[in-house]
Amino acid sequence: MKNKATEAKVKSAIGLARHLFGRVLCLGAVVLICSSAPALGLNSPGALVFDSASNLFVADSGSIYKITPYGVRSTFASGLSGPNGVALDNAGNLFVADGGGDILKFTPSGARTTFASGLDGPYALAIDSANNLFVTDSLDIVAPGHAHIYKFTLAGARTIFASGLLAPTALAFDSTGNLFVLESGDLDGLGAAIYKVTPAGVRSTFASPFQCIGPGLAIDSANNLFVPDWCTGDIHKFTPLRVESTFVSGSTHDTGSSLAFGPPTLTTTPTPTPATRAAVADFNGDGHPDFVVQNVTTRQTVIGYLNNNVVVGAAYGPTLPAGWSLVGVADFNGDGHPDYALFNSNTGQTAIGYLSGPTVIGAALGPSIPSGWQLVAVADFNGDSHPDYVLYNASTRQTAIWYLNNSVFISGAYGPTLPAGWSLVAP
């Protein structure tokens, strides 16, 4: 019967990741993903990496999943032979250490090529500021001591950056270009350490000894280093001066094998700006209002399903045509499903996008709005069960209601004129 440390070491060395989003990703303050992770349907998530747009890429069994900041999951790549490490270069290309001995490269659009092949057991990946790729290879817990760290240039030229390692399972760069290597040691945990390798290849021991660490490793913007402990469930923090403290204590005895920090822009509550438009309606028919948000740069919409204030799931909605924006949501055709009310501020044209859940099933042009006015909201004002338009003139502060039957204008009426200094603005 193996003791607890040895059992943890076997888990670590063969990469049986049991990463729990709510415990590890919260270190990066990705609050939405933390709260909705149980609904994401992942099997055995392991390596993690964020892109510049705050999308999370997760290696899970034979697939790579992409999860947006709103928790919307899609399959980015499938049919892999047990993906291990993942890393992104400055151009947004995703590199994957595949269990078949290859390093795969995926463009941002998902096009796949083989970047390197013929490796024994590629595991951890890291990319430096010059877009050189570093790979741990020959992870062998039976006959350790033969593992290498290879350096690949952008052109794919390979050199040995470090050798004579036992079982390196994680890599991370600090802001000055030093590479930190998590050495998991042999089957009994002997020889476990964290090494620091300078850009010139000079290696020193940063921290040791350990018995149950890894294989996760992460470095924050202040160059503090974080590493999980399999035995205690702790996450250890090391300052650049090697001062150790416990960052998270006893989170679980199955603490995840991967750590990742979300982009700094997600660590605080975002301030509403014109970059995001939002509306509220019950899209999945569970009796709870849901969020629908639009990114005005990409025109992509996303529906976040809620139970009170808790996110329970999400789905992509339609991408809007150029020039159009989402103004509100309401059931215009009476089929029990909320629809999109759209407005083109350049032409004054309105339109209704008929939906069934997040799926577009039809569309119709609505009435055009007069010059100087804008469509700012939709709701049923006269109680006829048909949503109406709310209009606003920013110059005069006058409001108006246009009564509709589906997408057809029936009549109109002025609403109140707002006091000086006040405005009724579009979302």
N, C-alpha and C positions, 0 to 999 in steps of 0.2 A: 504493500500500500504506500503510494507516494505521499510524502508530507506535503503540507499546504504550499510551501514555497516552490517545491519541485513541480507540483501540479500547475501552479500559476505560470511557471517558466515554460512548461509544455504549451499551454494556451498561447503565451506570448510568442514563442518561437515559430509555431506553425501558423500563426496569423488567424486564429479563430476569434475574429473581432466581435465583441458584444458591446458596441458603442451605444450609449444612451444619450440621445440628443438633449433631453431636459437637464442632464447633469453636466455635460461637457460643453455643449455649444453655448450655454448660458454664460460661460466665461467670456464669450465674445459679445454678450448682450444682444443676441439675436432673439428677441423676446417672442416674436410670433412663431418662429420655428420651434422654439422650446415648448410653447404651449400646445402646438398642434401636432407634434411629432408622433404621438400614438396613432393618429389617424393617417399617417403617411404610408403605411403598409410596407415598410422596409423589412427585409428578412435578416440579414446579417451585415449591417453597415460597417464599413471599415474606414479607409482613408478618406480625407476630406480636404477640399480646397475651395476658396471663394474667388470669384472673378471681380473685376473692377466695378461691375454693376450690382454687386451684392448677391449674385446667384451662387448657390452652393452646389458643388458637384460631389457626389457620394459614390464610392465604389461599393457595390452591394452584390454579392454572389457573382453572377456572370454578366452584370450590367453596370452601367454608369448612369445614375439619375441626376437630373438637374432640378433644383428646387429654388423657386423664386423667393424674394424677400417676403412675399405674401403666403408662402407655404404651398404654392402650386407645383406639383411634381410632374415631370415628363421624363421619358426614357431618352437619354442622350445617345447611348450606345448599348448594344446588346450582343449576345453571342460570344462573349469573351471567355477566356480560360482561367477564370479566377483572378480578377484584377486586384492588385495590391496597392502600391503607391500611386498617387496622382499629383501633378504639378502643372501650373500655368505659366507660360512665358508672357512677356510684355505685350505681345500681339494678340493675346487671348487664346492661343493654341493650347490644347489640353494634352498632356503627355501621361500615359498610363503604363505602369509596369504590369505586364500580363503574365499569368502563370505559365504560359506556353514558352517562355524564354524570350519574348519580344518586348520592345518598347514601342508602343503605338502612339501615333500623333493624330489628333483630331482638330480640325479647324473650327472656328467659332460656329460655322454652319453645320458641323458634324461630319464633314468629309474625312475619311480615315485612310492613313498610310502607315506603313511600317517604318519607323525611324531607325531602329536598330534591332538586330536579331542574333541568334546564336548564343545568348547568355544562358548561364546555368540556372540562376534563380533570382531574377531581378525583383527587388522588394520595395525599398524606400526610394523616393525621388525628391530632389530639390533643384531649384533653378536660381542662379545668381543674377546680379544686376546686369550682366552682360549677356544674359540668356544662354549661358552654358548650363547643360543638364548634368546633374550628378546622380549616380545610380549605385545602390548597394547590390552586390551580386554574390552568388554562392552561399546563400544562407543555409548552413548545414549544422543541425544540432547534434548529429551523430558523430561527425568528424570535423569539429570546428577548427578554426585557425586558418582557413583558406579563403576567407571572404575578402573581397576587394570593394573599393569605391572607384567607379569609373567616372571620368569626365568626358562629356561629349560636347563638341562645338556645335554651332548652328548648322554647319555643313555635315555633321555626323561623324567627324574625326574623333576617334576614341583613344584616350590615354589612361593609365592607372594613376589615380590621385592619391590613394592610400591602400595599403595591403596588410596582411597578417592579422586581420581582425577575426573575432570569434563568430559573432552573430549580430551584425549591425542591423537594427530594425527601424530606425527613424533618423531623418536628417532635417536640419533647419539652419537657415542663414540669419545672422544678425545684420544690423544696418551698416556695419563696417566691412562686411564680406567674409567674416569668419564663419566656417562651417562647423556646426555642432553635430556630433554623431552619438546616437544612443547605442551603446554596446550592451546587448542583453546577456552576454556571457554564455557559459555552457549550460547543459541540461539542468544542473543543480543551482544555477544562478551565480556560479563563481566567475569572477572576471568582469562582472557587470560594472559599467562606468559610463560617464559622459565625457567624450573627448572634444577638444577644441582644436580645429585645424585652420591655420591661417591661410590667406590666399596663396602664400608661397609653399604651402604643403607642410608646414611645421606643426607637428602634433604634440599636444600636451593633455594631461588629465585635468578636466575641469571639475569633476566631482566623482567620488567613489568612497567606500564600496556600497553596492546595492545588492538586493537579492530578488526583488519582485517588480522591478520597474519596467515601464514601457508596454508596448512599443511606441507609444505616442510621444510627440515632442512638439512644442510650440514656443515661439518667441514673440513678445509683444513689441510695440513701437518704442518702448523704453529699454529694449534689449534684456528684459527679464525673461528667464527661461522657465518653462513649466513642463512637468513630467508626471504621468500617473503612476501609482503604486498598486500593483495587483493584489497584494496581501492585505493592505489596510483600507483600501478604497480612498486613500488620500491623494491629493494632487500637490506635489511639491513645487515651490517657487524658489528660483535662484536669481539673485541680483547679478549684474555684471561683475561685482566684486566677490562673487561666490558665497554670499550670505544666504543660507537656506532657511526657509520657513514653510509652514503648511498653509497652502492657499485655500484648499477645500479639504475638510476632514470627514472621513468615513462616509463618503457619498454612497458607495456600494462596494461589495467585495468583488464585483464584476465590472469595475470601472473600465470605460471604453478604451480601445486601443488607439484612438486617434483624437488629437486635439486640434482645434482651429479657432482663430480669432476672426470675428466678423469685421468688416471694414469700419473704421472709426465713425463714419457718418451714421451708422445704425445704433450707436451706443446711447443716444439721447432721443427723446421723443421728438419726431420731426415737426417743424413749424409749417403750417399750411402755406403753400405758395401756389402760383398759377401753374406750376409743373404737374400738379395732381388735381383731378376733378373727381368728385365723389357723389354718390347718391345711395339711397337706402330702400330696400324692398325685400319681400320674402320670395327668394328665387327657387328654393327647393321644396316649398309647400309644407314645411314643418311647423309653421306658426310662429317662427322667429324671424325678425327682420335681418337681412344680410347686407353687407357692404358691396357696392360695386364701385371700382375706382378706374380712372383712365390716366395713363401716362401720356401727356400731351406731346412729348417728343416722339415716341414710337406709335402713338395712337392705340396701343394695346389696352384692352379692358380686362379686368380680373374681378371675379366674384368671390368674396370671402364669406363662407357660410358660418353663421354665429349661433350660439346658444346663449342668450343673454349677452354678456361681454366676452365670451370665450370663443376663440376660433376653433371650429371642429372640422374644417375642410376648406378647399378652394378649387377653383376651376378657371381656366381662361375663357373669357367671353370673346366676342368678335373684335377684330382690329378695325378701327373706323377709317373711312376714306380720308384722303388728304383734304384739309380745309374744314373738316367737320369736328364738332366736339359734343360730348355727352352733357346734356343739360339736366335730365331727370329720368326717372323710371316710373312707369304706371302701366296698367293693363288697358291698352287702347282698343283692342279688338274683342274683349270680353271672353277670352278663352281661359282665364284663370292664371295666366302667366304674365309677369311683368315684362314690359317692352321698353326699348330705349327711345327717348325723345332726343333728337339730334338737331343742331343748329349750325349753319354756315354763316359766320359773321361777315364774311366778305360779300356774299350774295344776298343775305337775308332769307335764304331758303331754309325751311324746316323739313324734317323727315321723321318717320317712325320706323324703327327696326323691330319687327315682330320676333319674339324669342319663345323658345320652349326650354326653360332652364337657361343654360349658357349658349344654346345653339340658335342661330338665326334660321327662321323658317319663312321669312318674307319681309317685304319693305314697301313703303308707300311715301310719296311726297306729301307733306302737309302744306298749309298756307305759308306764303312768303311774308316776312315781317317788314313793315315800312322802314324807310331810312331814318336813322336816329334812334330807333328802338332795338332792343335785344330781348331774346327769349331767355328767361332766367329760371323758370321752374314750371312744374306741371302738377295739377291736383284737380279733384272734382269740386268745383266751387258752387254749382247750382244743384247738386244732389241728384243728377239724372243718371248716375253711375258711369258717366263718360269723363275721362280726364280732360282738363282744360289747360290752356296756356296762360302763364303769367308773363306779362311784358313790362319792360321798364325803360324809361327815357332818362339817361344820365344828365342831359342838359337841363331839362325842366323838372326833374325828380318826379315826374308823373308815372303812375302805374296804370295798368289796364289788364282786363281779363278777356281772353278770347274763348268763347264757348265752342266746343267741338263735339262732333259725333264721329268717333274713330279719328280719321285724319282730315275730316271735312269741317271747314269753318261754318258755324251756324249764325253766331252773332257776337257782339262785343260790348263791353261796358268799361268806363273809366273806374279805376280804383282810387284810393287816396293819393294825394300829392305828399311826398315825404318832406319833413322839415329840413331846413338848410343844415348842411353838415352831415346829413344821413344819406344812405344809399341802399338800394336793393340790388345786390350784385349776383352775378351768375356764379355757380359753384366753381 
